[in-house]
């Protein structure tokens, strides 16, 4: 199990075996592609991917407590429905850095 520090979204790339030898835009596209391809045809996200995202977002919330947008990240963390959680992580990915 990957130990997330909750510092920035590139930790997800590391955890999922995505090479960090790309520019940020390409790397973000690869992380987002990973998330999208780990949702089944019946809209069920892969439980292991969801668990990784939830652990990362929880750590990120701890590090982002002093940011003015902290309530946004706390709200994201608290979304219970897995598909909705993954969809919003996808949209907000590039903003996840402390």
Contact map, one row per residue, 1 for C-alpha under 8 A:
11100000000000000000000000000000000000000000000000000000000000000000000000000000000000000000000000
11110000000000100000000000000000000000000000000000010000000000000000000000000000000000000000000000
11111000000000000000000000000000000000000000000000000000000000000000000000000000000000000000000000
01111100001000000000000000000000000000000000000000000011001000000000000000000000000000000000000000
00111110001000000000000000000000000000000000000000000001001100000000000000000000000000000000000000
00011111101000000000000000000000000000000000000000000001111111100000000000000000000000000000000010
00001111101000000000000000000000000000000000000000000000001100100000000000000000000000000000000111
00000111111000000000000000000000000000000000000000000000000100000000000000000000000000000000000111
00000111111110000000000000000000000000000000000000000000000000000000000000000000000000000000110110
00000001111111000001000000110000000000000000000000000000000000000000000000000000000000000000000000
00011111111111100000000000000000000000000000000000000001000000000000000000000000000000000000000000
00000000111111110000000000000010000000000000000000011001000000000000000000000000000000000000000000
00000000111111111111000000100010000000000000000000000000000000000000000000000000000000000000000000
00000000011111111111000000000000000000000000000000000000000000000000000000000000000000000000000000
01000000001111111100000000000000000000000000000000000000000000000000000000000000000000000000000000
00000000000111111100000000000000000000000000000000000000000000000000000000000000000000000000000000
00000000000011111110000000000000000000000000000000000000000000000000000000000000000000000000000000
00000000000011111111000000100110000000000000000000000000000000000000000000000000000000000000000000
00000000000011001111110000100000000000000000000000000000000000000000000000000000000000000000000000
00000000010011000111110000100000000000000000000000000000000000000000000000000000000000000000000000
00000000000000000011111000000000000000000000000000000000000000000000000000000000000000000000000000
00000000000000000011111111100000000000000000000000000000000000000000000000000000000000000000000000
00000000000000000000111111100000000000000000000000000000000000000000000000000000000000000000000000
00000000000000000000011111110000000000000000000000000000000000000000000000000000000000000000000000
00000000000000000000011111111000000000000000000000000000000000000000000000000000000000000000000000
00000000000000000000011111111100000000000000000000000000000000000000000000000000000000000000000000
00000000010010000111011111111110000000000000000000000000000000000000000000000000000000000000000000
00000000010000000000000111111111000000000000000000000000000000000000000000000000000000000000110000
00000000000000000000000011111111100000000000000000000000000000000000000000000000000000000000000000
00000000000000000100000001111111110000000000000000000000000000000000000000000000000000000000000000
00000000000110000100000000111111111000000000000000000000000000000000000000000000000000000000000000
00000000000000000000000000011111111100000000000000000000000000000000000000000000000000000100100000
00000000000000000000000000001111111110000000000000000000000000000000000000000000000000000000000000
00000000000000000000000000000111111111000000000000000000000000000000000000000000000000000000000000
00000000000000000000000000000011111111100000000010000000000000000000000000000000000001000100000000
00000000000000000000000000000001111111100000000000000000000000000000000000000000000000000000000000
00000000000000000000000000000000111111110000000000000000000000000000000000000000000000000000000000
00000000000000000000000000000000011111110000110010000000000000000000000000000000000000000000000000
00000000000000000000000000000000001111111111110000000000000000000000000000000000000000000000000000
00000000000000000000000000000000000011111111110000000000000000000000000000000000000000000000000000
00000000000000000000000000000000000000111111000000000000000000000000000000000000000000000000000000
00000000000000000000000000000000000000111111000000000000000000000000000000000000000000000000000000
00000000000000000000000000000000000000111111100000000000000000000000000000000000001000000000000000
00000000000000000000000000000000000000111111110000000000000000000000000000000000011000000000000000
00000000000000000000000000000000000001110011111011000000000000000000000000000000011001000000000000
00000000000000000000000000000000000001110001111111000000000000000000000000000000000000000000000000
00000000000000000000000000000000000000000000111111100000000000000000000000000000000000000000000000
00000000000000000000000000000000000000000000011111110000000000000000000000000000000000000000000000
00000000000000000000000000000000001001000000111111111000000000000000000000000000000000000000000000
00000000000000000000000000000000000000000000111111111100000000000000000000000000010001000000000000
00000000000000000000000000000000000000000000001111111110000000000000000000000000000000000000000000
01000000000100000000000000000000000000000000000111111111000000000000000000000000000000000000000000
00000000000100000000000000000000000000000000000011111111100000000000000000000000000001001000000000
00000000000000000000000000000000000000000000000001111111110000000000000000001000000000000000000000
00010000000000000000000000000000000000000000000000111111111000000000000000000000000000000000000000
00011100001100000000000000000000000000000000000000011111111100000000000000000000000000000000000000
00000100000000000000000000000000000000000000000000001111111110000000000010011000000000000000000000
00000100000000000000000000000000000000000000000000000111111111000000000000001000000000000000000000
00011110000000000000000000000000000000000000000000000011111111100000000000000000000000000000000000
00001111000000000000000000000000000000000000000000000001111111110000000010000000000000000000000111
00000100000000000000000000000000000000000000000000000000111111111000010011001000000000000000000000
00000100000000000000000000000000000000000000000000000000011111111000000000000000000000000000000000
00000110000000000000000000000000000000000000000000000000001111111100000000000000000000000000000001
00000000000000000000000000000000000000000000000000000000000111111110110010000000000000000000000001
00000000000000000000000000000000000000000000000000000000000011111110010000000000000000000000000000
00000000000000000000000000000000000000000000000000000000000000111111010000000000000000000000000000
00000000000000000000000000000000000000000000000000000000000000011111110000000000000000000000000000
00000000000000000000000000000000000000000000000000000000000000000111111000000000000000000000000000
00000000000000000000000000000000000000000000000000000000000000010011111110000000000000000000000000
00000000000000000000000000000000000000000000000000000000000010011111111111000000000000000000000000
00000000000000000000000000000000000000000000000000000000000000000001111111100000000000000000000000
00000000000000000000000000000000000000000000000000000000000000000000111111110000000000000000000000
00000000000000000000000000000000000000000000000000000000100110010000111111111000000000000000000000
00000000000000000000000000000000000000000000000000000000000010000000011111111100000000000000000000
00000000000000000000000000000000000000000000000000000000000000000000001111111110000000000000000000
00000000000000000000000000000000000000000000000000000000100000000000000111111110000010011000000000
00000000000000000000000000000000000000000000000000000100110010000000000011111110000010000000000000
00000000000000000000000000000000000000000000000000000000000000000000000001111111000000000000000000
00000000000000000000000000000000000000000000000000000000000000000000000000111111110110000000000000
00000000000000000000000000000000000000000000000000000000000000000000000000000111110010000000000000
00000000000000000000000000000000000000000000000000000000000000000000000000000011111110000000000000
00000000000000000000000000000000000000000001100001000000000000000000000000000011111111000000000000
00000000000000000000000000000000000000000011100000000000000000000000000000000000111111100000000000
00000000000000000000000000000000000000000000000000000000000000000000000000000010111111110000000000
00000000000000000000000000000000000000000000000000000000000000000000000000011011111111111000000000
00000000000000000000000000000000001000000000100001001000000000000000000000000000011111111100000000
00000000000000000000000000000000000000000000000000000000000000000000000000000000001111111110000000
00000000000000000000000000000000000000000000000000000000000000000000000000010000000111111111000000
00000000000000000000000000000000000000000000000000001000000000000000000000010000000011111111100000
00000000000000000000000000000001001000000000000000000000000000000000000000000000000001111111100000
00000000000000000000000000000000000000000000000000000000000000000000000000000000000000111111110000
00000000000000000000000000000000000000000000000000000000000000000000000000000000000000011111111100
00000000100000000000000000010001000000000000000000000000000000000000000000000000000000001111111100
00000000100000000000000000010000000000000000000000000000000000000000000000000000000000000011111110
00000000000000000000000000000000000000000000000000000000000000000000000000000000000000000001111110
00000011100000000000000000000000000000000000000000000000000100000000000000000000000000000001111111
00000111100000000000000000000000000000000000000000000000000100000000000000000000000000000000011111
00000011000000000000000000000000000000000000000000000000000100110000000000000000000000000000000111
